[in-house]
């Protein structure tokens, strides 16, 4: 059986045609699914015979809710979902004044090995399919009973290590026949797989690209990010400029501040020199401490000083608003705790 969420409209039209049905049935099925995850048997404008065929070939792969946590101030919800094969993934819904935003996972686990990140500890189990990415949004919308208008691919996994599935997901999420979420409302975050950033730029989409830089030099970057052995910061800056030229979109550089590793005034100066005159923005994240390592978050004073230096060099900087810290909302922490059988406080 095939997860119907893995198909785009054109593929379902072709399926209808080769099964002797009118192509327009495909659009009807899409309307039912993407409006409210309607089961095949309840699609009442579709003849019984067609519903029967759909049930024989397809299923609607919605994950099962295993655990749910709501932050004290109610603006962040974290879900642990179980996929059809029993694998666990997590996603986070954040409520903002301007709408609901979801952070979804693109892989079960991750093989990038970043030291500060809990998602990568057990390695990469498998890629998440386009339909399983869509299903995280569909399920979350159902749970909060509200529309989700912004999507960030910043959960577990490296999106550009699962490139084709992510591209297909983007097509369906963006399509007016699918979830109809505008490209400008989508952010994709990568640890910096240079050739894939180039390939992505060539699609010329209006999606926000975020790059996890986390260091002002290769020497510092290799200490926490193994991918730095493969691609240098110079290559990342080059390909970022290429992305900006192609798309005219501002890039976000993520920078997790770790005490004593990358948070000095000199580091801020070096970072400023790297990013000089680029159409970009730096998002500072005081690192979320995880149990599995010793990395400590920078002091508030150091974070403020780091921001001040960047801004003095005309680099737009924000400090990530921390949401959901009380519910282990940082990447991969919920899945880890569940696998280890720990209770969250
Ligand atoms: N693989 C992608 C997307 C997933 S991680 C990437 O690397 O960008 C989303 C962001 O959270 C990345 O910037 C990642 O480096 C950061 N991150 C992961 N663990 C963190 C932690 N413990 N504290 C702060 N940021 C973290």
Boltz pocket constraint, residues with backbone or C-beta under 6 A from the ligand:
constraints:
  - pocket:
      binder: B
      contacts: [[A, 112], [A, 114], [A, 116], [A, 117], [A, 118], [A, 153], [A, 154], [A, 155], [A, 156], [A, 157], [A, 158], [A, 159], [A, 189], [A, 190], [A, 191], [A, 192], [A, 210], [A, 211], [A, 212], [A, 254], [A, 256], [A, 285], [A, 286], [A, 287], [A, 288], [A, 289], [A, 290], [A, 330], [A, 331]]
      max_distance: 6.0
